[in-house]
Amino acid sequence: MLSNALVIAALLFGCALLLNVWRLVVGPDAVDRILALDTMSINVAALLILFCIRTGSPLYFEAALLIAALGFIGTVALAKYLLRGDIIE
């Protein structure tokens, strides 16, 4: 039962990732593209956690945490660049 739920969740997160790629390519402005990148990092982290649960290896939790942290830092840096024009003052 758990393996079926993991497969269904992975398929749904995969579909969400494809929709994010579409928003990244088609997005009308830079804000939509930044939001798509942020959501993609969350979806990739979720897929890694699902893979970790399926395989039972705790190594993927650290990779998911690293991807989530880098995605957050990248989103903040890009938002600051859009607001001010430079990242470091």
GROMACS elastic network, one bead per residue, 0.5 to 0.9 nm:
[ bonds ]
;  ai    aj funct       b0    kb
    1     4     6  0.52778   500
    1     5     6  0.64367   500
    1     6     6  0.87925   500
    2     5     6  0.50963   500
    2     6     6  0.61768   500
    2     7     6  0.86887   500
    2    54     6  0.88958   500
    3     6     6  0.50239   500
    3     7     6  0.62231   500
    3     8     6  0.86529   500
    3    54     6  0.71692   500
    4     7     6  0.51733   500
    4     8     6  0.62152   500
    4     9     6  0.85674   500
    5     8     6  0.51360   500
    5     9     6  0.60334   500
    5    10     6  0.84801   500
    6     9     6  0.51088   500
    6    10     6  0.60180   500
    6    11     6  0.85606   500
    6    50     6  0.64497   500
    6    51     6  0.83035   500
    6    53     6  0.82347   500
    6    54     6  0.71877   500
    7    10     6  0.50721   500
    7    11     6  0.61681   500
    7    12     6  0.86478   500
    7    50     6  0.86285   500
    8    11     6  0.51255   500
    8    12     6  0.62424   500
    8    13     6  0.86605   500
    9    12     6  0.50961   500
    9    13     6  0.61301   500
    9    14     6  0.84465   500
    9    47     6  0.85182   500
    9    50     6  0.78884   500
   10    13     6  0.51113   500
   10    14     6  0.59739   500
   10    15     6  0.85853   500
   10    46     6  0.84504   500
   10    47     6  0.61698   500
   10    50     6  0.68427   500
   10    51     6  0.83045   500
   11    15     6  0.61972   500
   11    16     6  0.86078   500
   12    15     6  0.50818   500
   12    16     6  0.62146   500
   12    17     6  0.85841   500
   13    17     6  0.60898   500
   13    18     6  0.86649   500
   13    43     6  0.61367   500
   13    44     6  0.81568   500
   13    46     6  0.75166   500
   13    47     6  0.67101   500
   14    18     6  0.63164   500
   14    19     6  0.87032   500
   14    43     6  0.78457   500
   14    44     6  0.86091   500
   14    47     6  0.77935   500
   15    18     6  0.50910   500
   15    19     6  0.62762   500
   15    20     6  0.86337   500
   16    19     6  0.50525   500
   16    20     6  0.61891   500
   16    21     6  0.87043   500
   16    39     6  0.89660   500
   16    40     6  0.83035   500
   16    43     6  0.73564   500
   17    21     6  0.63025   500
   17    22     6  0.87024   500
   17    39     6  0.81330   500
   17    40     6  0.59480   500
   17    43     6  0.62612   500
   17    44     6  0.76635   500
   18    21     6  0.50510   500
   18    22     6  0.63235   500
   18    23     6  0.87434   500
   18    40     6  0.89442   500
   19    23     6  0.62919   500
   19    24     6  0.86035   500
   19    36     6  0.89015   500
   20    24     6  0.60648   500
   20    25     6  0.86498   500
   20    33     6  0.88858   500
   20    35     6  0.88919   500
   20    36     6  0.53058   500
   20    37     6  0.75043   500
   20    39     6  0.70695   500
   20    40     6  0.61879   500
   21    25     6  0.62643   500
   21    26     6  0.85523   500
   21    36     6  0.72179   500
   21    37     6  0.82677   500
   21    40     6  0.77589   500
   22    25     6  0.52384   500
   22    26     6  0.59402   500
   22    27     6  0.77645   500
   22    36     6  0.87728   500
   23    26     6  0.51764   500
   23    28     6  0.85682   500
   23    32     6  0.71594   500
   23    33     6  0.66953   500
   23    35     6  0.89454   500
   23    36     6  0.61796   500
   24    27     6  0.54836   500
   24    32     6  0.72128   500
   24    34     6  0.78706   500
   24    35     6  0.84474   500
   24    36     6  0.55807   500
   24    37     6  0.70555   500
   25    28     6  0.89197   500
   25    33     6  0.76369   500
   26    29     6  0.88276   500
   26    33     6  0.84364   500
   27    30     6  0.73875   500
   27    31     6  0.83725   500
   27    32     6  0.55105   500
   27    33     6  0.57514   500
   27    36     6  0.85224   500
   28    31     6  0.84694   500
   28    32     6  0.68294   500
   28    33     6  0.80826   500
   29    32     6  0.57111   500
   29    33     6  0.67265   500
   30    33     6  0.50417   500
   30    34     6  0.61841   500
   30    35     6  0.86035   500
   30    82     6  0.83730   500
   31    34     6  0.51440   500
   31    35     6  0.61922   500
   31    36     6  0.85750   500
   31    79     6  0.79972   500
   31    82     6  0.84244   500
   32    35     6  0.51026   500
   32    36     6  0.61190   500
   32    37     6  0.87001   500
   33    37     6  0.62656   500
   33    38     6  0.86884   500
   34    37     6  0.51121   500
   34    38     6  0.62626   500
   34    39     6  0.86501   500
   34    74     6  0.89103   500
   34    75     6  0.65324   500
   34    78     6  0.71534   500
   34    79     6  0.77536   500
   35    38     6  0.50840   500
   35    39     6  0.61561   500
   35    40     6  0.84833   500
   35    75     6  0.77183   500
   36    39     6  0.51202   500
   36    40     6  0.59939   500
   36    41     6  0.86901   500
   37    41     6  0.63388   500
   37    42     6  0.87994   500
   37    71     6  0.76394   500
   37    74     6  0.88146   500
   37    75     6  0.77184   500
   38    41     6  0.53073   500
   38    42     6  0.65502   500
   38    43     6  0.88319   500
   38    68     6  0.87445   500
   38    71     6  0.57977   500
   38    72     6  0.68722   500
   38    74     6  0.79848   500
   38    75     6  0.61219   500
   39    42     6  0.50694   500
   39    43     6  0.61795   500
   39    44     6  0.86262   500
   39    71     6  0.85734   500
   40    43     6  0.50184   500
   40    44     6  0.60900   500
   40    45     6  0.85198   500
   40    71     6  0.84741   500
   41    44     6  0.51478   500
   41    45     6  0.61631   500
   41    46     6  0.85942   500
   41    67     6  0.64059   500
   41    68     6  0.60125   500
   41    69     6  0.89983   500
   41    70     6  0.82869   500
   41    71     6  0.54798   500
   41    72     6  0.83212   500
   42    45     6  0.51261   500
   42    46     6  0.61860   500
   42    47     6  0.86709   500
   42    64     6  0.86842   500
   42    67     6  0.79619   500
   42    68     6  0.60543   500
   42    71     6  0.76107   500
   43    47     6  0.61554   500
   43    48     6  0.86122   500
   44    47     6  0.50250   500
   44    48     6  0.61959   500
   44    49     6  0.86575   500
   44    64     6  0.75413   500
   44    67     6  0.77651   500
   44    68     6  0.84401   500
   45    48     6  0.50721   500
   45    49     6  0.62617   500
   45    50     6  0.86817   500
   45    61     6  0.84500   500
   45    63     6  0.77866   500
   45    65     6  0.70890   500
   45    66     6  0.85877   500
   45    67     6  0.62610   500
   45    68     6  0.62005   500
   46    49     6  0.50775   500
   46    50     6  0.62148   500
   46    51     6  0.85884   500
   46    64     6  0.72608   500
   47    50     6  0.50579   500
   47    51     6  0.61411   500
   47    52     6  0.85239   500
   47    64     6  0.84414   500
   48    52     6  0.60549   500
   48    53     6  0.86431   500
   48    60     6  0.60529   500
   48    61     6  0.72061   500
   48    63     6  0.76069   500
   48    64     6  0.58553   500
   49    53     6  0.62101   500
   49    54     6  0.85741   500
   49    60     6  0.65031   500
   49    61     6  0.59496   500
   49    63     6  0.88983   500
   49    64     6  0.65447   500
   50    53     6  0.51247   500
   50    54     6  0.62056   500
   50    55     6  0.87127   500
   51    54     6  0.50083   500
   51    55     6  0.61301   500
   51    56     6  0.81836   500
   51    57     6  0.85988   500
   51    60     6  0.76480   500
   52    55     6  0.52839   500
   52    56     6  0.54992   500
   52    57     6  0.54386   500
   52    58     6  0.63552   500
   52    59     6  0.75669   500
   52    60     6  0.54770   500
   52    61     6  0.67589   500
   53    56     6  0.51760   500
   53    57     6  0.73045   500
   53    58     6  0.82632   500
   53    60     6  0.89985   500
   54    57     6  0.82939   500
   55    58     6  0.88096   500
   57    60     6  0.66102   500
   57    61     6  0.83260   500
   58    61     6  0.56378   500
   58    62     6  0.75126   500
   59    62     6  0.57076   500
   59    63     6  0.68351   500
   60    64     6  0.60734   500
   60    65     6  0.85145   500
   61    64     6  0.50856   500
   61    65     6  0.61774   500
   61    66     6  0.86245   500
   62    65     6  0.50391   500
   62    66     6  0.61530   500
   62    67     6  0.86345   500
   63    66     6  0.50503   500
   63    67     6  0.61732   500
   63    68     6  0.85896   500
   64    67     6  0.51271   500
   64    68     6  0.61138   500
   64    69     6  0.85781   500
   65    68     6  0.51335   500
   65    69     6  0.61430   500
   65    70     6  0.86082   500
   66    69     6  0.51596   500
   66    70     6  0.61248   500
   66    71     6  0.84600   500
   67    70     6  0.51735   500
   67    71     6  0.59809   500
   67    72     6  0.85807   500
   68    71     6  0.50687   500
   68    72     6  0.62207   500
   68    73     6  0.87046   500
   69    72     6  0.51649   500
   69    73     6  0.62395   500
   69    74     6  0.85569   500
   70    73     6  0.50878   500
   70    74     6  0.59864   500
   70    75     6  0.84940   500
   71    74     6  0.50998   500
   71    75     6  0.61176   500
   71    76     6  0.86596   500
   72    75     6  0.51170   500
   72    76     6  0.62431   500
   72    77     6  0.86021   500
   73    76     6  0.51973   500
   73    77     6  0.61187   500
   73    78     6  0.86046   500
   74    77     6  0.50852   500
   74    78     6  0.60789   500
   74    79     6  0.84853   500
   75    78     6  0.52153   500
   75    79     6  0.60471   500
   75    80     6  0.85056   500
   76    79     6  0.51438   500
   76    80     6  0.60795   500
   76    81     6  0.85193   500
   77    80     6  0.51538   500
   77    81     6  0.61282   500
   77    82     6  0.86997   500
   77    87     6  0.62330   500
   78    82     6  0.62154   500
   78    83     6  0.86807   500
   78    87     6  0.78904   500
   79    82     6  0.51027   500
   79    83     6  0.62747   500
   79    84     6  0.87235   500
   80    83     6  0.51007   500
   80    84     6  0.60408   500
   80    85     6  0.74580   500
   80    86     6  0.72181   500
   80    87     6  0.60124   500
   81    84     6  0.54473   500
   81    87     6  0.52644   500
   81    88     6  0.89351   500
   82    85     6  0.57684   500
   82    86     6  0.79812   500
   82    87     6  0.89907   500
   83    86     6  0.83225   500
   84    87     6  0.75290   500
   86    89     6  0.70335   500
